[in-house]
Every structure is written in structure tokens, then in C-alpha cells.
Amino acid sequence: MPKKISKKRQAIFDKSGGVCWYCGDPLAAILWHEDHFYPIRRNGDGTCLNPEYDVEENKVPSCAS
């Protein structure tokens, strides 16, 4: 039985039409990564130094490899 994908993760997948944001290759429905398009940085205690990038709108789907 296939795994269910969360609504948030499905929205990220749908954002690119099911292809890798970077290379354009088709993505498997489950085997892909969520990347921050604009990288987030954290200091030594885990506090986000640029919280404006730690949002769902900044997440894109990418190849797992």
C-alpha cells in the first residue's frame, strides 16, 4: 500500500508540476527532498538567523540523489 503524502508536502510537489526544481527531471511521488531555495542559516544554539526564509513558500522539490 502506498504511503500517504501530507498536504504541505503535496503542495511543494505540485509547485513544480512533479519535476525537480533544479534539473527538471520527473520526481517519484515519495522519493524526493524538500529544499530551501534560499538557504537558511542557524547559529550554534539552533536559532534561525534569517527566519524570513524558513517558510513554506521557500521550499522546493528536488531529486533525492
Backbone bond lengths (Angstrom), bond angles and torsions (degrees), N, CA, C in turn:
res aa  C-N    CA-C-N  psi(-1)  N-CA   C-N-CA  omega(-1)  CA-C   N-CA-C  phi
1 M - - - 1.453 - - 1.530 109.12 -
2 P 1.350 118.45 128.95 1.460 120.82 -177.98 1.523 111.95 -66.63
3 K 1.339 114.64 148.77 1.461 120.23 176.58 1.522 109.32 -69.31
4 K 1.337 115.29 150.79 1.465 119.86 174.08 1.519 108.30 -87.64
5 I 1.299 116.04 145.54 1.452 121.81 178.92 1.536 107.74 -105.71
6 S 1.332 116.72 139.59 1.465 120.03 -179.17 1.534 110.12 -67.44
7 K 1.313 115.98 159.64 1.468 120.58 179.68 1.526 111.28 -62.69
8 K 1.340 116.71 -39.49 1.468 120.13 179.00 1.524 110.99 -64.16
9 R 1.336 115.72 -45.07 1.468 120.00 -179.94 1.532 110.74 -66.26
10 Q 1.324 117.09 -38.16 1.465 120.87 177.92 1.527 110.38 -63.11
11 A 1.337 117.00 -39.01 1.466 120.77 178.99 1.527 110.96 -63.96
12 I 1.334 117.24 -38.68 1.464 120.97 177.84 1.524 109.56 -66.19
13 F 1.334 117.30 -43.79 1.468 122.77 177.84 1.532 110.06 -59.77
14 D 1.320 116.59 -45.22 1.466 121.71 -177.23 1.526 112.37 -68.98
15 K 1.336 116.53 -25.65 1.468 121.15 -178.80 1.529 111.65 -54.74
16 S 1.333 116.70 -33.76 1.466 120.39 -177.16 1.524 112.31 -108.84
17 G 1.319 117.18 8.16 1.461 119.51 -178.79 1.518 112.95 71.31
18 G 1.340 116.81 24.22 1.459 120.97 177.09 1.517 115.03 80.91
19 V 1.332 116.37 18.88 1.464 119.83 176.58 1.526 109.49 -120.98
20 C 1.335 115.68 156.90 1.463 121.50 178.78 1.527 109.55 -59.93
21 W 1.320 115.99 132.64 1.459 122.16 -179.06 1.528 111.26 -61.98
22 Y 1.330 117.20 -30.55 1.457 121.64 -173.68 1.524 113.72 -92.86
23 C 1.348 117.67 -46.79 1.469 119.69 -173.89 1.524 113.90 -107.48
24 G 1.334 118.00 -15.45 1.455 121.07 178.14 1.513 115.39 84.08
25 D 1.343 117.80 2.63 1.464 120.52 177.43 1.526 110.08 -71.91
26 P 1.339 117.51 146.54 1.466 120.07 177.25 1.529 110.87 -61.45
27 L 1.325 116.22 143.43 1.464 122.01 179.44 1.519 110.25 -102.23
28 A 1.324 116.60 143.43 1.461 120.89 170.80 1.527 106.72 -68.68
29 A 1.308 117.30 147.85 1.466 121.12 -175.19 1.523 112.84 -57.79
30 I 1.329 118.45 -31.98 1.460 121.66 -176.56 1.529 112.30 -110.75
31 L 1.326 118.50 -36.55 1.467 122.08 -170.63 1.528 112.77 -90.44
32 W 1.318 116.23 77.05 1.454 121.72 175.20 1.523 108.44 -152.25
33 H 1.330 115.52 166.41 1.464 121.30 -177.05 1.520 110.77 -109.75
34 E 1.322 115.18 151.81 1.464 121.92 168.57 1.521 106.47 -95.15
35 D 1.315 117.11 121.25 1.459 121.76 177.03 1.520 109.38 -113.67
36 H 1.321 115.59 151.93 1.459 120.33 169.39 1.528 105.96 -86.58
37 F 1.324 117.42 120.09 1.466 120.54 179.48 1.521 109.29 -60.25
38 Y 1.323 116.25 -49.82 1.459 120.94 171.17 1.520 106.02 -95.83
39 P 1.333 118.22 116.83 1.470 120.81 -174.21 1.524 112.60 -59.79
40 I 1.331 114.51 146.72 1.459 119.46 172.90 1.526 107.98 -100.12
41 R 1.312 115.39 151.30 1.467 121.31 178.68 1.512 108.55 -123.90
42 R 1.313 114.67 144.76 1.468 120.35 177.81 1.526 108.48 -126.69
43 N 1.345 115.78 149.28 1.458 118.92 174.95 1.524 109.13 -88.34
44 G 1.305 117.57 -172.92 1.460 122.56 -174.37 1.512 115.69 -59.94
45 D 1.331 118.45 -27.44 1.468 119.76 -179.78 1.529 112.72 -95.91
46 G 1.336 117.07 6.86 1.459 121.07 176.58 1.516 115.01 91.92
47 T 1.338 117.21 -0.78 1.456 120.56 178.94 1.527 109.77 -70.47
48 C 1.318 116.04 133.03 1.460 121.34 179.46 1.528 109.18 -72.64
49 L 1.336 116.61 127.49 1.458 121.39 -178.40 1.525 112.47 -85.94
50 N 1.316 117.72 -17.80 1.463 121.20 177.04 1.534 109.10 -135.81
51 P 1.340 116.49 71.21 1.468 120.67 -174.40 1.525 114.06 -61.31
52 E 1.315 117.70 -18.67 1.463 119.69 178.31 1.533 111.59 -64.14
53 Y 1.342 117.55 -19.07 1.467 121.56 178.12 1.523 112.78 -96.63
54 D 1.315 117.70 -8.65 1.466 120.95 -178.29 1.530 109.77 -91.94
55 V 1.337 115.12 58.83 1.466 122.48 -176.87 1.528 109.62 -132.85
56 E 1.327 116.20 158.40 1.469 121.46 -179.16 1.528 112.03 -58.58
57 E 1.324 117.53 -36.49 1.460 121.16 -177.97 1.520 112.27 -63.09
58 N 1.327 117.78 -20.84 1.459 122.44 -179.50 1.527 112.22 -91.68
59 K 1.318 118.58 0.10 1.463 121.37 -179.21 1.521 110.24 -93.39
60 V 1.341 115.13 135.85 1.461 121.66 179.30 1.522 109.23 -131.28
61 P 1.344 117.83 153.75 1.458 120.64 178.18 1.524 110.63 -83.72
62 S 1.344 115.89 142.07 1.462 119.71 177.92 1.523 110.40 -142.46
63 C 1.333 115.22 162.22 1.463 121.65 179.57 1.522 110.34 -58.49
64 A 1.312 116.11 148.31 1.464 121.01 178.89 1.521 111.39 -78.15
65 S 1.311 117.70 -17.33 1.476 119.60 -177.27 1.506 112.11 -95.53
